[in-house]
Every structure is written in structure tokens, then in C-alpha cells.
Amino acid sequence: MSDSPKKRYGLIGRNIDYSFSRTYFGKKFSAEHYQEYTYENFDLPSISDFPEVRANHPDIKGLNVTIPYKEAILTYLDELSENAKKIGAVNVIRFKKNGKIKGYNSDWFGFKKALTPLLLPHHKKALILGTGGAAKAVAFALEKMGILYAFVSRNDYPNAIRYEHLNETIFDTYSIIINCTPLGTFPNIDQCPPIPYTYFTSRHIAFDLIYNPEKTLFLQQAEAQGALIENGYPMLVFQAEKAWKIWNRS
């Protein structure tokens, strides 16, 4: 496709040099011979800088959105998909031919695709560590899968358990533990959510949305107790391919 018109894609977030998306789409464009396609990071100190990005790059066809703007971006969009409305967070933006921009969420799809192969019949309930945009997408996916869940939060939050209240009985009840916080992300690899790791067992799944490092301290400690572990890389691949389909809808 060497004669393809130039198309620009990118990622908005803050402190995103580590970005999965730029590397992934760069390799994809090269492998699939999209020579005129580019993908770049737009590292924004504030979400209020987004209109400037939009104004200065009229050739943008699509964007990904990452921490900490998945919820804050909503007020800057012209339209939202039904799923994005229900979730309350956006990680994909499509620039439409009529000049409007529409927000979507592919995180829930990526998480569902990544978690499904790990599930056994007893995996009926999940704890979601964190309450941000990624956590909301995970909750939406769990609802679609018929898995009950509770959030775990440092603060009072609807349907949430505070970290200090986690105990062995709760761990016996909730056999899927999902880290949706940034704790443990490179370079802060010595951090992890403050949960009682000794209560993990071989009946648990520990899923970390973080992919760098490959095995976070959260996953290391869960694995040491026999838990099945998975990092965020498969989820990111699935959500990225879903984003690509969204951007290229006719």
C-alpha cells in the first residue's frame, strides 16, 4: 500500500515515553506496508492541551487515550459510543469525515478476550483494584461475562472494599484479583497494591493490566502463592486491533 494517503495516528496521555501503542503500531504499519501511516505520542501536561493537538494536526485519523485522561477526555468529544457512555471512559478516538470526533472504549473488549482463556468454573467473583477509567472498563467486561465484582479502593467508593478491610474470607470468596492501578509500572517496579498476598492460592487468578515490567511485584507475589498470573500485554494487543478496526470503519 505504498500509494496510501498519509494518515496520522497517535496516543494522548502524560509521561508516555514507555508507550506500548507507538511501538505496536509502528511495527504493524511496517509489516503491513502502510508506508505513509505514522503513529506518535502526544504527551500532554494537561488535558486542556487537547484542542491544540486537534487544531495543529488536521490529518489525524485516530487516537488512543491512556492514563490519566481516559475519563477527562469525555468533555472534549463530540460523540460517544454506547459502550463508552456506559463505561464512562474512552481509550479510542475516531476522527470522522464530517469533522466530528467520537470516543470509544476497546479496553473492555481487550480485557474480556485476555481473561476468558484463563477461567475455570469456580472463577465467579473478582476484585478490581482501583476505580479509574481502566477499572471501569474491566467492570463492564466482567458484567458482560456474568462475573460478579467489587472494587477495592483507598477511599470510600460505591460497591467498594477498602484495602485495609481485605482478609482471608474475602480472598476465599473472590478468586480473580485484577490490578487496575499504576502501582508497579516501570520504573517504579518495587511498588505494588497493598493487599494481603499470603491469601492467594492455586484457585486464584492474578491479572495485572501493567505490561512493563512483564512480571510486576503484584504478579510475583501472587505466583509465589500458586496463583495463575497474566500481565496486560495480551489485553493491549486485543484492544489495539479493536482500535484499528474502529478507526478504519467506512
C-alpha positions as CSV (number, residue, x, y, z in Angstrom):
1,M,0.0,0.0,0.0
2,S,2.8,2.4,-0.9
3,D,0.3,4.7,-2.6
4,S,-1.8,5.1,0.6
5,P,-2.7,8.6,1.5
6,K,-0.9,9.9,4.5
7,K,-2.7,9.2,7.8
8,R,-1.6,10.2,11.2
9,Y,-2.5,8.3,14.4
10,G,-1.3,8.7,17.9
11,L,-1.6,8.4,21.7
12,I,-2.5,11.1,24.2
13,G,-1.5,10.8,27.8
14,R,1.0,12.0,30.3
15,N,4.6,10.7,30.7
16,I,4.1,8.2,27.9
17,D,7.6,7.6,26.6
18,Y,7.2,3.9,27.6
19,S,4.1,3.6,25.3
20,F,3.1,0.2,24.1
21,S,1.0,1.7,21.3
22,R,3.7,3.6,19.4
23,T,5.9,0.6,19.2
24,Y,3.0,-1.8,18.4
25,F,1.5,0.4,15.6
26,G,5.0,1.3,14.2
27,K,5.7,-2.4,13.7
28,K,2.2,-3.0,12.4
29,F,2.5,-0.3,9.8
30,S,5.9,-1.6,8.7
31,A,4.8,-5.2,8.5
32,E,1.6,-4.4,6.6
33,H,3.3,-1.9,4.3
34,Y,1.4,1.2,5.4
35,Q,4.4,3.4,4.5
36,E,2.5,6.6,4.6
37,Y,1.0,6.0,8.1
38,T,2.5,7.4,11.2
39,Y,1.9,7.0,14.9
40,E,3.3,9.3,17.5
41,N,2.9,10.3,21.2
42,F,1.3,13.5,22.3
43,D,2.5,13.9,25.8
44,L,0.1,16.4,27.4
45,P,0.8,18.1,30.7
46,S,-2.9,18.8,30.9
47,I,-6.0,17.5,29.1
48,S,-6.8,21.2,28.4
49,D,-4.0,21.0,25.7
50,F,-6.0,18.5,23.7
51,P,-7.8,21.1,21.5
52,E,-4.4,22.4,20.4
53,V,-3.4,18.9,19.3
54,R,-6.6,18.7,17.3
55,A,-6.2,22.1,15.7
56,N,-2.5,21.7,14.8
57,H,-2.8,18.2,13.3
58,P,-5.8,18.2,10.9
59,D,-4.5,15.0,9.3
60,I,-5.1,12.9,12.4
61,K,-7.4,9.9,11.8
62,G,-7.4,8.3,15.2
63,L,-6.0,8.5,18.7
64,N,-5.6,6.2,21.6
65,V,-6.0,7.6,25.1
66,T,-4.2,6.5,28.2
67,I,-3.5,7.4,31.9
68,P,-4.6,9.9,33.2
69,Y,-7.0,11.1,30.6
70,K,-9.5,8.3,29.9
71,E,-12.2,10.0,31.8
72,A,-11.1,13.6,31.5
73,I,-11.2,13.4,27.6
74,L,-15.0,12.9,27.6
75,T,-15.9,16.6,27.7
76,Y,-13.7,17.3,24.6
77,L,-15.5,14.8,22.4
78,D,-18.4,15.4,20.0
79,E,-19.9,11.9,20.3
80,L,-19.6,8.8,22.4
81,S,-20.3,5.1,21.5
82,E,-23.0,3.4,23.6
83,N,-20.4,1.3,25.4
84,A,-18.2,4.3,26.1
85,K,-21.2,6.1,27.6
86,K,-22.0,3.1,29.9
87,I,-18.3,2.7,31.0
88,G,-17.6,6.4,31.4
89,A,-14.2,6.2,30.0
90,V,-12.6,6.4,26.5
91,N,-9.4,4.9,25.1
92,V,-10.1,5.3,21.4
93,I,-10.9,8.4,19.4
94,R,-12.1,8.3,15.8
95,F,-11.9,11.4,13.6
96,K,-14.9,11.3,11.4
97,K,-15.2,12.5,7.8
98,N,-17.8,15.2,8.9
99,G,-15.2,16.7,11.2
100,K,-16.6,15.4,14.5
101,I,-14.6,13.2,16.9
102,K,-16.2,10.2,18.6
103,G,-15.0,8.3,21.6
104,Y,-15.0,4.6,22.0
105,N,-13.7,2.0,24.6
106,S,-11.8,-1.0,23.4
107,D,-10.2,-1.7,26.8
108,W,-13.2,-3.8,27.9
109,F,-13.0,-5.9,24.8
110,G,-9.3,-6.5,25.2
111,F,-9.6,-7.5,28.8
112,K,-12.5,-9.9,28.1
113,K,-10.5,-11.6,25.3
114,A,-7.4,-11.9,27.5
115,L,-9.2,-13.2,30.7
116,T,-11.6,-15.7,29.0
117,P,-9.0,-18.4,28.3
118,L,-7.9,-18.4,32.0
119,L,-11.3,-19.0,33.5
120,L,-12.3,-22.2,35.3
121,P,-15.8,-22.9,36.6
122,H,-15.1,-21.6,40.1
123,H,-14.0,-18.2,38.9
124,K,-17.2,-16.5,39.7
125,K,-16.2,-13.3,41.5
126,A,-13.5,-10.7,41.1
127,L,-11.8,-7.9,43.0
128,I,-10.9,-4.8,40.9
129,L,-8.0,-2.9,42.5
130,G,-8.6,0.8,41.6
131,T,-11.5,2.9,40.4
132,G,-10.2,4.8,37.4
133,G,-11.0,4.6,33.8
134,A,-9.3,1.2,33.2
135,A,-11.1,-0.2,36.3
136,K,-14.5,0.9,34.8
137,A,-13.7,-0.9,31.6
138,V,-12.8,-4.0,33.4
139,A,-16.0,-3.9,35.4
140,F,-18.0,-3.5,32.2
141,A,-16.3,-6.6,30.8
142,L,-17.0,-8.6,33.9
143,E,-20.6,-7.7,33.7
144,K,-20.7,-8.9,30.1
145,M,-19.1,-12.2,31.3
146,G,-21.5,-12.7,34.2
147,I,-18.8,-12.4,36.8
148,L,-19.7,-10.5,40.0
149,Y,-17.2,-8.0,41.2
150,A,-16.3,-5.4,43.9
151,F,-13.9,-2.5,43.6
152,V,-11.1,-2.1,46.1
153,S,-10.2,1.5,46.9
154,R,-8.2,3.6,49.3
155,N,-11.2,5.9,49.7
156,D,-15.0,5.4,50.1
157,Y,-16.4,4.5,46.7
158,P,-19.7,2.8,45.6
159,N,-19.5,-1.0,45.7
160,A,-16.0,-0.8,47.1
161,I,-14.0,-2.5,49.8
162,R,-11.2,-0.5,51.4
163,Y,-7.8,-2.0,51.2
164,E,-7.4,-2.3,55.0
165,H,-10.6,-4.5,55.2
166,L,-9.3,-7.2,52.9
167,N,-9.0,-10.6,54.7
168,E,-8.8,-14.3,54.1
169,T,-12.6,-14.7,53.9
170,I,-12.8,-12.1,51.1
171,F,-10.0,-13.8,49.2
172,D,-11.8,-17.1,49.6
173,T,-14.9,-15.5,48.0
174,Y,-13.2,-13.5,45.2
175,S,-10.9,-15.8,43.2
176,I,-9.9,-13.3,40.5
177,I,-7.8,-10.3,41.5
178,I,-7.2,-7.6,38.9
179,N,-4.8,-4.7,39.3
180,C,-6.1,-1.7,37.6
181,T,-3.8,0.7,39.4
182,P,-0.4,2.0,38.0
183,L,1.4,0.7,41.1
184,G,4.4,-1.4,39.9
185,T,4.8,0.2,36.5
186,F,8.4,0.7,35.3
187,P,10.5,2.4,36.6
188,N,8.7,2.0,40.0
189,I,9.0,-1.7,40.0
190,D,9.3,-2.1,43.7
191,Q,5.7,-0.9,44.3
192,C,2.5,-3.0,44.4
193,P,-1.0,-2.7,45.7
194,P,-1.3,-3.0,49.5
195,I,-3.2,-6.3,49.7
196,P,-2.6,-9.5,51.8
197,Y,-0.7,-11.6,49.2
198,T,-0.4,-14.6,51.6
199,Y,-4.1,-15.3,50.9
200,F,-3.6,-16.0,47.2
201,T,-3.9,-19.7,46.4
202,S,-3.8,-22.0,43.3
203,R,-7.5,-21.3,42.9
204,H,-6.8,-17.6,42.2
205,I,-6.1,-15.7,39.0
206,A,-3.9,-12.6,39.4
207,F,-4.3,-10.3,36.4
208,D,-2.2,-7.1,36.1
209,L,-3.1,-4.5,33.5
210,I,0.5,-3.4,33.6
211,Y,2.8,-5.0,31.0
212,N,6.1,-3.3,31.8
213,P,7.7,-5.0,33.7
214,E,6.5,-8.3,32.3
215,K,6.1,-9.7,35.8
216,T,5.2,-7.0,38.4
217,L,5.8,-7.3,42.1
218,F,2.0,-7.9,42.3
219,L,2.3,-10.9,39.9
220,Q,5.5,-12.2,41.6
221,Q,3.9,-12.3,45.0
222,A,0.7,-13.9,43.7
223,E,2.6,-16.5,41.8
224,A,4.7,-17.4,44.8
225,Q,1.4,-18.5,46.5
226,G,0.4,-20.6,43.5
227,A,-1.9,-18.3,41.6
228,L,-2.2,-18.3,37.9
229,I,-0.9,-15.0,36.6
230,E,-1.3,-12.8,33.5
231,N,0.0,-9.4,32.6
232,G,-1.6,-6.7,30.5
233,Y,0.2,-7.4,27.2
234,P,-2.5,-9.7,25.6
235,M,-5.2,-7.2,26.6
236,L,-3.3,-4.4,24.9
237,V,-2.9,-6.3,21.7
238,F,-6.6,-7.2,21.6
239,Q,-7.6,-3.6,22.4
240,A,-5.2,-2.2,19.8
241,E,-6.5,-4.3,17.0
242,K,-10.1,-3.3,18.0
243,A,-9.0,0.3,17.9
244,W,-7.6,-0.2,14.4
245,K,-11.0,-1.6,13.2
246,I,-12.8,1.4,14.8
247,W,-10.5,3.9,13.0
248,N,-11.0,2.3,9.7
249,R,-14.8,2.0,9.6
250,S,-16.3,3.2,6.4
